[in-house]
Amino acid sequence: MTRTEAREQAFIILFEQVIQNKKVEEIIEDALEARDIQINNFTKRLTLGTEERLSQLDQQIESNLKGWNMKRISKVTLAVLRLAVYEIYYGEDTPVSVAINEAVELAKKYAGEQDASYVNGVLASIVKNKEETNESL
């Protein structure tokens, strides 16, 4: 499985978490039982790490939504943003440009072109603020 495929699986798990309001471990267990899929360590690290830091990630996302709030963005966009922001801050082996590009591609595939542009803009703002303040979550 490629990292892109693993990241897409992580996105799907995080999207299900938004919809079902379950723990990531439960969703992974359900997915393994029902779908007979393989979930690799990269997927687990992304999903569990995102869940563990959810409030910090959401705070970072909310503070970079221009003219919007968390309740107005789609659940797909929220899951994509959470995953990408986690990778931007904690993906030591993932370049920021890759995290952004992968997020934009996920948004294009699961949401739409406008969502992809919005995701790109929000992530660019987060990266700019992070670089300016050399901030860590």
C-alpha positions as CSV (number, residue, x, y, z in Angstrom):
1,M,0.0,0.0,0.0
2,T,1.3,3.4,-0.9
3,R,1.4,6.3,1.5
4,T,-1.3,8.0,-0.6
5,E,-3.6,5.0,-0.3
6,A,-2.8,4.8,3.5
7,R,-3.6,8.5,3.8
8,E,-6.9,8.0,1.9
9,Q,-7.8,5.2,4.3
10,A,-7.0,7.5,7.2
11,F,-9.2,10.2,5.8
12,I,-12.1,7.7,5.4
13,I,-11.7,6.6,9.0
14,L,-11.6,10.3,10.2
15,F,-14.6,11.1,8.1
16,E,-16.5,8.2,9.7
17,Q,-15.5,9.5,13.1
18,V,-17.1,12.8,12.3
19,I,-20.3,11.1,11.2
20,Q,-20.5,8.4,13.8
21,N,-18.8,10.2,16.7
22,K,-17.0,6.9,17.6
23,K,-13.4,6.3,18.7
24,V,-10.9,5.7,15.9
25,E,-10.1,2.3,17.4
26,E,-13.7,1.2,17.1
27,I,-14.0,2.4,13.5
28,I,-10.8,0.5,12.6
29,E,-12.1,-2.6,14.3
30,D,-15.4,-2.3,12.5
31,A,-13.7,-1.7,9.2
32,L,-11.4,-4.7,9.6
33,E,-14.4,-7.0,10.4
34,A,-16.9,-5.7,7.9
35,R,-14.7,-4.9,4.9
36,D,-11.8,-7.3,5.3
37,I,-9.3,-4.5,4.7
38,Q,-5.7,-4.0,5.8
39,I,-4.8,-1.0,7.8
40,N,-1.1,-0.3,7.9
41,N,1.0,1.5,10.6
42,F,1.0,4.8,8.7
43,T,-2.8,4.8,8.6
44,K,-3.0,4.0,12.3
45,R,-0.5,6.7,13.2
46,L,-2.4,9.3,11.2
47,T,-5.8,8.4,12.6
48,L,-4.8,7.9,16.2
49,G,-2.5,11.0,16.2
50,T,-5.3,13.1,14.8
51,E,-7.8,11.9,17.3
52,E,-5.4,12.4,20.2
53,R,-4.8,16.1,19.2
54,L,-8.3,16.8,17.9
55,S,-8.9,19.9,20.0
56,Q,-5.6,21.5,19.1
57,L,-6.1,20.7,15.4
58,D,-9.6,22.1,15.5
59,Q,-8.5,25.3,17.2
60,Q,-5.8,25.8,14.5
61,I,-8.4,25.1,11.8
62,E,-11.0,27.4,13.3
63,S,-8.6,30.3,13.7
64,N,-7.7,30.1,10.0
65,L,-11.2,29.9,8.5
66,K,-11.7,33.2,6.8
67,G,-15.3,34.3,7.3
68,W,-16.5,30.8,8.3
69,N,-16.7,28.7,11.4
70,M,-16.4,25.0,12.0
71,K,-20.1,24.4,11.8
72,R,-20.4,25.8,8.3
73,I,-17.7,23.6,6.6
74,S,-18.7,20.2,5.3
75,K,-17.8,17.0,7.2
76,V,-15.6,15.9,4.3
77,T,-13.7,19.2,4.4
78,L,-13.3,19.0,8.1
79,A,-11.9,15.5,8.0
80,V,-9.5,16.5,5.2
81,L,-8.3,19.5,7.1
82,R,-7.8,17.6,10.4
83,L,-5.7,15.0,8.7
84,A,-3.6,17.6,6.8
85,V,-3.0,19.9,9.9
86,Y,-1.9,16.8,11.8
87,E,0.6,16.0,9.1
88,I,1.8,19.6,8.9
89,Y,2.5,19.7,12.6
90,Y,3.4,16.1,13.4
91,G,4.3,14.3,10.2
92,E,8.1,14.5,10.6
93,D,8.6,12.4,7.5
94,T,6.0,14.2,5.4
95,P,7.0,17.5,3.7
96,V,4.4,20.2,4.2
97,S,3.9,20.5,0.4
98,V,3.0,16.8,0.2
99,A,0.5,17.1,3.1
100,I,-1.2,20.1,1.4
101,N,-1.2,18.5,-2.1
102,E,-2.6,15.2,-0.7
103,A,-5.3,17.1,1.2
104,V,-6.3,19.1,-2.0
105,E,-6.5,15.8,-4.0
106,L,-8.7,14.2,-1.3
107,A,-11.0,17.2,-1.3
108,K,-11.2,17.1,-5.1
109,K,-12.1,13.4,-5.0
110,Y,-14.6,13.4,-2.2
111,A,-15.9,17.0,-2.1
112,G,-15.4,19.1,-5.2
113,E,-13.2,21.7,-6.9
114,Q,-14.4,24.6,-4.7
115,D,-13.7,22.6,-1.5
116,A,-10.3,21.8,-2.8
117,S,-9.5,25.5,-3.3
118,Y,-10.9,26.3,0.1
119,V,-8.8,23.5,1.7
120,N,-5.7,24.8,-0.1
121,G,-6.3,28.3,1.2
122,V,-6.9,27.3,4.8
123,L,-3.8,25.1,4.8
124,A,-1.7,27.8,3.2
125,S,-2.8,30.2,6.0
126,I,-2.0,27.6,8.7
127,V,1.5,27.0,7.2
128,K,2.1,30.8,6.9
129,N,1.1,31.4,10.6
130,K,3.1,28.4,11.7
131,E,6.2,29.6,9.9
132,E,5.8,33.2,11.2
133,T,5.5,32.1,14.8
134,N,7.5,28.9,14.6
135,E,4.6,27.4,16.4
136,S,4.0,23.9,17.6
137,L,0.8,22.4,18.9
